[in-house]
Amino acid sequence: MTSFPTKEHEIACNKFVEIFRQDKRIKSILVNCSCARGKATKDSCLDLVLIIKEDKYYNLIENKFKRLKKSVKEFIDLKKVGKYSHIDLQITTGKIIPKPRDWTSGPDEYELEIGNIFRYSKLLFDKKGYFKKLSKKYLPYYSEKVRKKKLVGVLGYMNNNLDHIEIYVKRGLYFHAFSRFYSALREFLQALFISKKIYPIAYDKHIKEQFYDILKMPKFYEEYKHLYEIKKIESEELIEKTKKLKELSKKYIQK
């Protein structure tokens, strides 16, 4: 049962399902993110997902929704409730594929996409069990072969970022060193989730919720959060924090 923050969120959601379940191109409808987890407020958007079988329908369905959100009363009423209270729609085949990344782009969204679609969503409509069949590839977790390869890759990106920090600090490039460190912090989280075969919600928000409720590591949260606290940017503080993050990686991430 989904707990919506306002009646307008719930009414808009019900109307959305009523409209799109009649579309033969739609296989499944989900609510995800904060509304699905009962964490939303009146200012939260209503995150909805449409599962389609083929990509060729994407533009047609997106254009259909763009027209509807301007004319359907329930969708218009939702926008009046809070600052960002609108429908945020994701249209997908549900076939998640890892996307290319580079050394400084930060963590990719592969596990985030899977988690927010398949693990932390609420199913609102499912034609002939389509979504449940699709879920079998990703739940409880994706294949061990892929997991091991992915973990090695993520740790490689994280360590590459960490290994650059002292070099940049010594050159006085403190802000780029911080950028590298911030990427490494999120890559550490990504690796931690992969090592535990648990899907994340996000790497830059709901952090406490994830440590307490999902990872079941409340004590470690206290260690992790202090890594974000920088007292003086133009100093060697980031070098020390780099050493600390490497220690935590060896301690908590099992290959």
N, C-alpha and C positions, 0 to 999 in steps of 0.2 A: 504494500500500500504506500503510495507516494504522499508525502506531507508537503503541501504547497504553502508558501508564506502568506498569500492573500487569496481571497475568493476569485479575484480577477485572473490570477495565474491558473487556477484550477479550471475556471470556465473557458478560458482561451485554449487550454490544453485539450479539454473535452471537445471543443468545437473543431480544433485542428484534426483530431482523430476522426471525428464524424465526417469531415470533408475528404481526407486523404485515404481513408480505408476503402472508399468507393473507387479509387483510382486503380485500375488493373495493373498498372506498372509498379505499384507499391507492394512490397513483400512484407515489410515489418515497420512498425512505428515504435520509437523509444523516447523516453525522457531521460536525460542524463545530467551530469554535473551536480550543482548544489541542490536543485529541486529534487533530483532523484535520491539524494542522501539526506534530505530533510534539513539542509543547512542554509537554505536561501533566505533572503530578506525581501522586503517589498521593493528594494532597488535592484534586485537580481533579475537577470534576463531568464527567460524560459528556454532552456536548451532542449531542442528536439532533434531527433534523428530519423531520417527516412532511409530505409534499406531498399535498394533497387537491384534488380538482377543484372542489368547491363548499363554500362556507362553512357550509351547513346541516348538514354532518357534524361540525363542530368540537366541539360540546358532547358529542356521542355518543362520539367518539374520546377526548376528554379524560377523560371519566368512565370509559371502559374502561381507560385507562392508570392512573388513580387506584386502581382496584380491583386491577389487576395488580401495581403496585409494592408493595402490601402482602402479596402472596401468592406471587409468583414468587421462588424461592430465589436465583436469580442476581442479581436486583435487590436483594434484602435483603443478600446477601453483599457487594455493591459498597459499600453504605453503611457497612460495618464497616472498610473499608480505610483511609480517610482522613477528615479533618475535614468536608470538603464533597463527598465522593465519592458522589454520587447521580446519577440520570439527570435532566437538565434538558431537558425536551421542548418543542419549538416545533412548532406545527401551523399550516400556512399553505397558501394556494392558490399561493403563489409569484408572485402578481401584486402586485408592490410599487408602492404609490402614495404620493407625498409627502404627509406629514401637515402640517396647519397648525401654525405656531409663532408666538411673539411676540418682542418685542425683547429680552427678558431670559431666555428659556428655554434659551439655548445652542443648539448645532448640532442639527439634526434628524437622524433615523437612516436617511434614504433610502439613501444610499450604503453605510452600514454594513450594512443589511439585505441589499442586493444582494450586496455583497462576501462576507459570511459565509455566504450561502446558495449563491450561484452561482460565486464565484471561489475561495474558500478552503475549500470543503467537500470531502468525499470521498463519492462515490456508492456506496451499499451495495446498493440495489435500484432498478430503474427499469422500470416496466411499459410495454412497447411503445415505449420511447424517449421517454416523456412528458417527463422532466426535460430531456433534451437538446433537445427542441423548444422547451420553455419558456425555456431558456437563451439562445436566439438573440436574444431581445429585449434582453438585458442584456450579452452578451459579444460582442466584447471590451469594449465600453462602450455605455451608452445613447445615444440619438440626439444629434447635434450641436446641434440646435435646443434640446432640453431642457437640454443641458449648458451652453450659453452663458447661457441664462436663469437657470439654477440658480447659476452662478458669480457673476453680477451680484447676485443676491439675497443670497448668503452674504457677499459682500464688503460689501454694504450693512449687514447685521446686525453684522458685525465692526467696521466703521468707526463705527457708531452707539454701540457699546459703548466703543470707544476715545475717541470724542469726549466722552463723559460723565465720563471718569476725572478729568481735571484739575478739572472743576467740583466733583466730590464730594470730592476731596482738599482743595481750598481751603475747603470747608465742614466739614472734619474728619470726613467720612464715609468713613474709610479702609477699613473692612471691606466696605462696598458697592462702593467703587472697586475693591477686590481681586476681588470677585465678578464685576464687569464685565470686569476684565482676564482672569480665568480663562476666562470665556466667549469672549472675543476670541481667546485663545490656541488654543482648540479650534476656533473658527470659522476661524482662520488655517489650521490643519491641514486642515480640510474643504476650504477653497478651494484649498489647494496640491494636494491629491489630485485635485480636479475639474479644475484647470488642466492636470494631467499625464495626465488620462484613465486614472487608476489608482484602483481601489477600496481603501478603507482597511479595517483590522481593528477599530480603536477609536481614540478621540481622547484617552483618559485612561489607557491601559495598552498594553503592548507597543510603546511609542514608539520605543525604540532599535532593536528588531527591524524596525520599519517603515521607519525612516530608512536603516538599513544594507541590509536584504534586499529591500525592496519599492521604495522610492523611489530607492535607490542614491545616497543623499546623506549619507554618513557624516560628512563635514566640517561640513555644515550642522547636524547633530545637536548638535555642540558649541556652536554659537551658540544654538540653540533652547532647550536645556535650562537655560541660565543665566537665561533670562527668568523662570523659576519661582523663582529664588533671591532672596528678599526679606530684606534685612538688618534693616530697621527699618520696620515697617508705618506708624507715625505719622511720615511724612516725605514728601518729594516724589519718592521713589524710583520710585513707580508712574508718575509723569508722564514720567520719563526712559525707563522701560521701554516706555511707550506710544509714544514717539517712535521707539524702536528697532524695535518691531514694525511700525510703519507703514513704516519704511525697508525692512525685510525683505519686506514685502508687495509693495512696488513693485519690488524686485529679483528676487523669485523667482516671483511669480504672474503668469502671462501670460493676458490676457483673449482 
